[in-house]
Amino acid sequence: MRKYVFIFITIIAVFSIVSISFGNTGSSNHIVHYKSIEVTTGDTLWEIAQDYKQENVSIIEYVSIIKDFNNMKNDTIKIGQQIIIPIYK
């Protein structure tokens, strides 16, 4: 019986350590605003991301965030298309 209790406590301890190590332990004070923009002539996803990204986020990462948020499969955008931009403050 003691063997099973020891194994159970060990497993709980390991999962706790792993979740603390990989979890987000910092405070999350980010406020997210959303802006809908209409794609105009000459716009690229790269330029849009560059205009709205935070300083600590790379353009490539922010392009990926925009694509994921808008369920886009590639970087292609069309004139007149509405894109929702998450803006983190």
Summary of the structure (lengths in Angstrom):
residues: 89
radius of gyration: 21.2
end to end distance: 53.4
largest distance: 72.4
contacts: 176
relative contact order: 0.20
helix: 45%
strand: 16%
